[in-house]
Amino acid sequence: MSLIVTGSIGIDTIHAPTGRADAVLGGSAIYFAAAASFWSPVRLVAAVGEDFPAELEAPFHAFDIDLAGLEKREGSQTFRWTGKYLEDMNDRETLSVELNVLAEELPPVPEAYRDSRFVFLANTHPGGQLELRSQFGRAELVVADTMDLWIENERALLEDLLRQVDGLVLNDSEALLLTGERNPVIAGRKILEMGPGFVVVKKGEHGALLVHRDGAAALPAFPAADVVDPTGAGDTFGGGMMGHVAKHGDTSMAGLVKAMAAGTVVASFNIEKFSLDRLLDLDRATIDQRLKQYAAMLNVA
Ligand code: AMP
């Protein structure tokens, strides 16, 4: 069952209490696609600039990602982001962001992608998200992610997008920014009034909350002591969740909760190393082992 994603592909520089990584591969779409590919093949629609270095290309070929929709655009520059984690690694500051090709049009969607049934609009300019959305009017499930930059600077486009998606994934501070509501359950309910049928509020090391038209559910994070770089945790969570949904085809609330468990566990691996290094060194059997541990941990009845 076919899964398609658009979002950012970027060159990241990361400062963390655990070290520093300069000009490494990042971006919401590549983290998402790599994580989702452990469950389902993924089709990618995204652009990088002519400056994109060949040595960052290897991860694109290491996962089950269809690259027909990836464009290296002459005359454009790649998206760049520099972030800094504070002592409490739940806190992150953006030191610099250069949108570059993210502010331009999306590449054309390859003909072979037209039958995609599951669509993920990973964090990127809401203009690009709307562009992809408009091309998949009859998809089974369309889910978007977003962040503070767009909530603050592209509010109207984002509200337009929210009217057209089935689900939204965002973190707790973004839910507060979007709704003015600190309680994530109430914030989630306010977002449901804006259009989506469900909202996942990610709370970093405190897990994730699902607010759904049919009720609400909370999942803890997998207890992790080995946190090196939280970058991409949200995107790999989304990837695991949507990869699981695309594989099993269950879009009910119960299906989404199981899919969130998959997202939680794959995200817990991603944060063990910088950039995509841990995902590159991961296989499905290792993920399933941790998923089993996680399920056993939750067996509270
Ligand atoms: P996460 O840690 O899940 O929020 O995702 C971090 C990734 O998002 C990094 O690899 C960045 O390149 C990317 N990113 C940061 N800011 C933006 C933005 N405004 N739009 C799209 N992607 C972004």
Boltz pocket constraint, residues with backbone or C-beta under 6 A from the ligand:
constraints:
  - pocket:
      binder: B
      contacts: [[A, 7], [A, 8], [A, 9], [A, 10], [A, 11], [A, 12], [A, 25], [A, 26], [A, 27], [A, 28], [A, 80], [A, 81], [A, 97], [A, 123], [A, 124], [A, 125], [A, 147], [A, 149], [A, 230], [A, 231], [A, 232], [A, 233], [A, 234], [A, 235], [A, 236]]
      max_distance: 6.0
